[in-house]
């Protein structure tokens, strides 16, 4: 295999070197983190009226964290490469992968998962005005853990409830971010 050192008896095979799709992904994530970080300077860090955390806090912190994580992943990819089970980037299987132009089963499974996630994100965005932000995120987590990750139902429900609680504590209680409430908006029920 090109790009890997020859194996000697008794040693594990050398890892594949970095793959260009992973480098591109990490670079794009670093760019998004940088844009959020830089864009946050258009807003105040502290609200002058009541001294609470301002609108710059979330994009600045999230952008800087995304930038740091993306750079760490990019560094790791350049240094040693990544090969994860089922990601389609490992060594070729022992047998043939099919006729030319056909994908291996692992690659098909990964592409199917990516398609499901890519479709479920905009669908969740469409649910936010009706259900509110937190229930929509909890439903997204439940769907992804059941349909994509195929976790046990009780594990998926626990993860979904955990996302709901953590997001509530972080955004509503700590940061006091006004989130869309959808049908759970008290003003909607109080007007009737």
Secondary structure, 3 states (H helix, E strand, C coil): CCCCCCCCCCCCCCCCCCCHHHHHHHHHHHHHHHHHHHHHHHCCCECCCCCCECCHHHHHHHHHHHHHHHHHHHHHHHHHCCCCCCCCCCCCCCCCCCCCCCCCHHHHHHHHHHHHHHHHHHHHHHHHHHHCHHHHHHHHHHHHHHHHCCCCHHHHHHHHHHHHHHHHHHHHHHCCCCCCCHHHCHHHHHCC
